[in-house]
Amino acid sequence: MTEQQAALTALLDLQAVDSELHAIMVKAKSLRESEHVRALLARRTQAIEAAKQLDARGREAANAVDAAETTVREIQAKIDRDTERLNHGGTAKDLMGIQHEIDTLTTQRGEAEDAQYQAMEHAEAVAADREQKLPLLRAADAQARDAVTERDQALAELKERHGELTAQRPERVSAVGHESLVARYDSLRNARGGGRIAVARFERETCGACGTHMSPGDAQSIRNAPAGTIPTCIECSALLVR
């Protein structure tokens, strides 16, 4: 194997590392910007807000029941007090007045009891609605948490692999043995936004970088390139290793 062939073979090894590093960066970016995770988190936020609203409705309904019960008790206390006054006797006029007040309070108690019943029915309906919806809200929360955990685990694995490859790269660069060749390679690799395949094998008259199949004339020119020169793809300009 000639020195140039050895350098190009080492450059292919470097390209393999850089290609995987680029793939890791693309994958990590995709994970961080995942629409799926973003949608689940948005759904979780809505679920948390809905749960808060359900809890608030439950508290309001319970407070309404307590208020209605208090009203009934207060009216009943007045009826009991007036009944005791009535039982103690008095003038006919006084007794009539007390009885009228008892009758009025009894009507009010009936209305208050109706309101209490309605408040209790409403509280039961709110509680039933909460029990029906809470499992769905908990599921939305769990799905979002699981998705975030899975994403973070994948990102951690990518970070670990990225570190391993980054540590390997200097050795791969050194193995090429030609700074100018590495510089040319890096220039091609980083062109047009970076991440390009800058060196690839030329097999079956096809560029391994972009997949372009050469015409017989172009393929012949690549195969017969003078010693000391490195042929390039007519389409993507990648360095070709024969």
Backbone torsions as a table, in degrees:
resi	resn	phi	psi	omega
1	MET	NA	129.2	-179.5
2	THR	-72.6	166.2	179.2
3	GLU	-60.2	-40.8	-179.6
4	GLN	-66.3	-41.4	178.5
5	GLN	-63.1	-39.8	178.3
6	ALA	-64.4	-40.5	179.9
7	ALA	-65.7	-40.7	-179.8
8	LEU	-69.5	-36.8	176.4
9	THR	-63.4	-42.0	176.6
10	ALA	-64.3	-34.6	179.1
11	LEU	-67.2	-35.3	175.2
12	LEU	-62.6	-38.8	177.4
13	ASP	-64.7	-39.1	177.7
14	LEU	-65.6	-40.3	178.9
15	GLN	-62.1	-38.5	178.9
16	ALA	-60.6	-41.9	178.1
17	VAL	-65.4	-46.9	-177.6
18	ASP	-66.2	-36.1	178.6
19	SER	-64.7	-40.8	178.8
20	GLU	-69.3	-38.1	176.5
21	LEU	-60.8	-43.1	178.9
22	HIS	-64.4	-42.1	179.4
23	ALA	-62.0	-37.8	178.7
24	ILE	-64.3	-43.1	179.7
25	MET	-63.8	-41.2	178.7
26	VAL	-64.7	-44.5	179.7
27	LYS	-63.7	-43.2	-179.8
28	ALA	-62.6	-42.3	178.5
29	LYS	-62.4	-41.2	178.7
30	SER	-63.6	-40.5	179.2
31	LEU	-66.3	-43.0	-178.6
32	ARG	-66.4	-30.0	-177.2
33	GLU	-104.1	17.4	-175.4
34	SER	-55.3	121.3	177.2
35	GLU	-67.9	-32.5	179.1
36	HIS	-62.7	-49.1	179.2
37	VAL	-65.4	-41.8	-179.9
38	ARG	-60.5	-41.2	179.6
39	ALA	-66.4	-40.5	179.1
40	LEU	-66.1	-38.3	178.3
41	LEU	-67.2	-38.3	177.2
42	ALA	-65.0	-40.7	177.7
43	ARG	-64.5	-38.9	178.4
44	ARG	-63.6	-42.2	178.0
45	THR	-59.9	-43.7	177.9
46	GLN	-63.9	-38.9	-179.8
47	ALA	-65.2	-41.8	178.6
48	ILE	-62.6	-42.8	178.8
49	GLU	-65.4	-40.5	178.8
50	ALA	-64.3	-39.2	178.2
51	ALA	-63.9	-40.5	177.6
52	LYS	-61.9	-41.2	179.6
53	GLN	-65.7	-39.5	177.4
54	LEU	-63.0	-42.8	178.7
55	ASP	-63.8	-40.1	179.6
56	ALA	-64.9	-43.3	177.7
57	ARG	-62.0	-38.7	178.6
58	GLY	-63.4	-43.7	178.7
59	ARG	-64.1	-43.1	179.5
60	GLU	-60.8	-43.4	-179.5
61	ALA	-64.9	-41.7	178.9
62	ALA	-65.4	-40.2	177.5
63	ASN	-63.6	-37.4	179.0
64	ALA	-65.6	-39.2	177.2
65	VAL	-63.9	-45.4	179.4
66	ASP	-61.1	-42.5	-179.7
67	ALA	-64.0	-41.4	-179.8
68	ALA	-66.0	-41.4	178.3
69	GLU	-63.7	-40.1	178.5
70	THR	-62.1	-42.8	179.8
71	THR	-61.8	-44.3	178.8
72	VAL	-61.5	-44.3	-179.8
73	ARG	-63.1	-41.4	-179.1
74	GLU	-64.2	-43.0	179.1
75	ILE	-65.3	-42.5	179.7
76	GLN	-62.9	-37.6	178.0
77	ALA	-61.9	-39.5	177.7
78	LYS	-66.7	-40.0	178.6
79	ILE	-63.5	-42.8	180.0
80	ASP	-63.1	-40.4	-179.9
81	ARG	-65.1	-45.0	-179.8
82	ASP	-68.5	-33.4	177.9
83	THR	-64.3	-40.3	177.7
84	GLU	-64.5	-40.5	176.4
85	ARG	-62.6	-41.5	-179.6
86	LEU	-63.1	-38.8	-178.4
87	ASN	-70.1	-22.4	178.5
88	HIS	-79.2	-6.8	177.5
89	GLY	79.9	-178.0	-179.4
90	GLY	154.9	-167.0	180.0
91	THR	-71.2	159.6	-179.4
92	ALA	-60.3	-39.9	-179.9
93	LYS	-64.2	-42.6	179.9
94	ASP	-64.8	-41.8	-178.7
95	LEU	-65.0	-38.4	178.3
96	MET	-64.7	-39.8	179.8
97	GLY	-64.7	-42.0	179.9
98	ILE	-65.0	-42.5	-179.7
99	GLN	-63.3	-39.7	178.5
100	HIS	-62.9	-40.4	179.5
101	GLU	-66.2	-38.4	178.0
102	ILE	-63.4	-42.3	-179.5
103	ASP	-63.2	-42.3	179.2
104	THR	-63.8	-45.2	179.6
105	LEU	-64.6	-34.9	179.0
106	THR	-64.8	-40.6	175.7
107	THR	-62.2	-44.1	179.2
108	GLN	-63.1	-37.5	178.7
109	ARG	-64.7	-38.6	177.7
110	GLY	-62.4	-42.8	178.5
111	GLU	-65.6	-40.3	179.7
112	ALA	-66.3	-38.1	178.2
113	GLU	-66.2	-37.5	175.0
114	ASP	-62.1	-44.0	178.9
115	ALA	-63.7	-38.4	178.0
116	GLN	-63.0	-43.1	180.0
117	TYR	-63.1	-43.4	179.4
118	GLN	-64.4	-39.4	178.2
119	ALA	-64.2	-39.3	178.9
120	MET	-67.6	-40.6	177.3
121	GLU	-62.7	-42.7	179.3
122	HIS	-63.7	-42.1	180.0
123	ALA	-62.9	-40.2	178.5
124	GLU	-65.4	-39.7	178.8
125	ALA	-65.8	-41.4	178.3
126	VAL	-63.6	-41.9	-180.0
127	ALA	-64.8	-41.4	179.3
128	ALA	-65.3	-40.6	178.4
129	ASP	-63.0	-41.0	179.5
130	ARG	-63.7	-45.2	-179.6
131	GLU	-64.5	-31.3	179.3
132	GLN	-74.0	-38.0	-173.7
133	LYS	-88.9	-28.4	-175.5
134	LEU	-57.9	-41.7	177.9
135	PRO	-58.9	-37.8	178.6
136	LEU	-67.0	-40.0	179.5
137	LEU	-68.1	-39.7	177.7
138	ARG	-65.4	-37.4	178.8
139	ALA	-63.7	-41.3	178.8
140	ALA	-63.0	-40.2	178.3
141	ASP	-64.9	-44.4	-178.5
142	ALA	-66.1	-41.0	179.4
143	GLN	-61.7	-42.6	179.3
144	ALA	-65.1	-44.1	179.7
145	ARG	-62.1	-42.8	180.0
146	ASP	-64.0	-41.6	-179.6
147	ALA	-64.1	-41.4	179.1
148	VAL	-66.5	-41.7	178.3
149	THR	-62.1	-44.6	179.2
150	GLU	-63.4	-43.2	178.6
151	ARG	-62.6	-46.8	-178.0
152	ASP	-64.6	-35.8	177.6
153	GLN	-65.9	-43.3	178.4
154	ALA	-63.1	-40.4	178.5
155	LEU	-65.0	-38.1	179.0
156	ALA	-64.5	-41.0	178.6
157	GLU	-65.6	-41.4	177.7
158	LEU	-63.4	-40.5	179.4
159	LYS	-62.9	-41.0	179.4
160	GLU	-64.1	-45.4	179.3
161	ARG	-65.6	-38.1	177.6
162	HIS	-59.7	-41.6	178.6
163	GLY	-64.2	-41.2	178.9
164	GLU	-62.2	-46.1	-178.4
165	LEU	-67.7	-40.0	178.8
166	THR	-60.9	-36.8	178.3
167	ALA	-69.0	-29.8	-179.4
168	GLN	-78.3	-25.9	-170.2
169	ARG	-59.3	-45.4	-179.8
170	PRO	-56.2	-38.9	179.3
171	GLU	-65.9	-39.2	178.7
172	ARG	-66.9	-38.6	177.8
173	VAL	-63.9	-44.3	-179.2
174	SER	-62.8	-34.2	-177.4
175	ALA	-67.0	-25.3	178.6
176	VAL	-65.5	-41.8	174.4
177	GLY	79.7	3.6	-179.6
178	HIS	-136.0	106.5	-178.9
179	GLU	-60.2	-39.7	-178.2
180	SER	-64.7	-37.3	178.7
181	LEU	-68.3	-41.8	177.7
182	VAL	-63.8	-40.2	179.4
183	ALA	-63.6	-41.7	178.3
184	ARG	-64.2	-42.4	177.8
185	TYR	-60.5	-48.1	-179.2
186	ASP	-62.6	-37.1	179.3
187	SER	-63.9	-43.4	177.9
188	LEU	-66.5	-42.5	-176.4
189	ARG	-65.2	-35.4	-175.7
190	ASN	-93.3	-0.5	179.8
191	ALA	-70.1	153.4	175.8
192	ARG	54.4	46.0	175.8
193	GLY	92.7	-5.9	176.4
194	GLY	84.8	169.4	177.3
195	GLY	84.9	7.7	-177.8
196	ARG	-79.3	156.5	170.7
197	ILE	-85.2	115.4	-173.0
198	ALA	-97.6	-17.0	178.9
199	VAL	-144.0	136.7	-177.3
200	ALA	-155.2	163.8	177.3
201	ARG	-78.8	148.8	175.4
202	PHE	-107.8	104.5	-176.8
203	GLU	-132.7	141.0	179.3
204	ARG	54.0	39.5	177.6
205	GLU	59.2	28.1	-176.9
206	THR	-128.0	138.5	175.6
207	CYS	-76.1	124.8	179.7
208	GLY	-73.4	-10.0	-179.7
209	ALA	-86.2	-51.8	-175.3
210	CYS	-111.8	-9.0	178.5
211	GLY	83.7	8.4	180.0
212	THR	-69.5	128.8	176.2
213	HIS	-92.7	121.9	-173.7
214	MET	-78.6	152.8	171.4
215	SER	-70.6	160.2	179.4
216	PRO	-54.4	-39.4	-179.5
217	GLY	-66.6	-46.3	179.6
218	ASP	-65.1	-40.2	179.3
219	ALA	-63.1	-40.4	178.8
220	GLN	-63.5	-39.9	178.9
221	SER	-63.3	-39.0	179.6
222	ILE	-68.3	-44.2	-179.3
223	ARG	-64.9	-33.4	-176.3
224	ASN	-99.4	19.3	179.3
225	ALA	-58.6	138.8	-177.4
226	PRO	-59.4	149.8	176.7
227	ALA	-58.9	138.8	179.7
228	GLY	92.1	-8.6	176.2
229	THR	-111.4	154.2	180.0
230	ILE	-114.5	115.2	179.7
231	PRO	-66.6	154.8	179.5
232	THR	-128.2	157.8	179.3
233	CYS	-71.4	134.9	179.7
234	ILE	-69.8	-16.3	-176.8
235	GLU	-97.6	-50.7	-174.0
236	CYS	-112.5	-4.3	178.0
237	SER	70.6	12.1	178.1
238	ALA	-65.1	147.2	173.8
239	LEU	-71.0	132.4	-175.0
240	LEU	-108.7	131.7	178.3
241	VAL	-104.1	117.8	-176.7
242	ARG	-85.4	NA	NA
